[in-house]
Amino acid sequence: MVAGLKEFTIRTAVKLLKAPGGKELTILGHSSCGCWALLLNVEGILTFGPRCDENIISSGYHLPVD
């Protein structure tokens, strides 16, 4: 975590036309390990956290397709 950071907001526009089909989908981010990413996981829920790390924050929000 970033020292002193308690809350933050990420805002982006996403129109998902097709479900990821069992794959994680990167909405925003970088592909290298240790870099942060906003992802749509295989269950269709938005998550945020560092790549290659188990410390992922789940939004609990299911992104509808189409």
N, C-alpha and C positions, 0 to 999 in steps of 0.2 A: 504494500500500500504506500501511497504518497503521504509523507509526514504532514500532519495537520489537516488533511483532506477528509471531511466527514460526509459531504453530500456533493453530487455533481449531476449534471443533466447532459445527455447526448441527444441531439435532435437531427433527424434525417428523414427524407421521404423515400419510401420503398413501395413499389408495386410488384408483388410476387405473382407472376403469371403461371408458374409451374412449381409444384412441391419439389424439394430437393431430392426426393427419391432415395432415402436412406443415407444421404450425405449431409454433412454440416455445410451451411452456406455462409460465406463471409459477406456481411452487409458493408462494413467499413473495417479497415485494418491493414495489417501487413502480414506476410506469410512466414516471417522468421520467428523462431522460438524466442520467447521473452517479450515480444512486441504485443501490444494490446489489440483486441479485435472485438467488434460487435458482430455476433453470429446468430444465425437461425439454426438451432440444433435439430436433430433428426425427428424430434417430437413436434417441431414447429413453434418452439418457444424461443424468444429472444434472450440471448445471454451475452455477458460482457466479461472479459478477463484476459490474462496473458496467454498467449499460445503456448502449447506444450506444458501446461500447468494445471493442477487440479483445483486451484482456487478460482472458480468461475462464479460470477454473480448471475443468478437467474432473475429475469424480470417477472416471471410468472405470466407474461402476456403471450397468448397464442396468436400469431400473425395469420389472418385469414388469407387463403389463396384466391387470386383473381378479385 
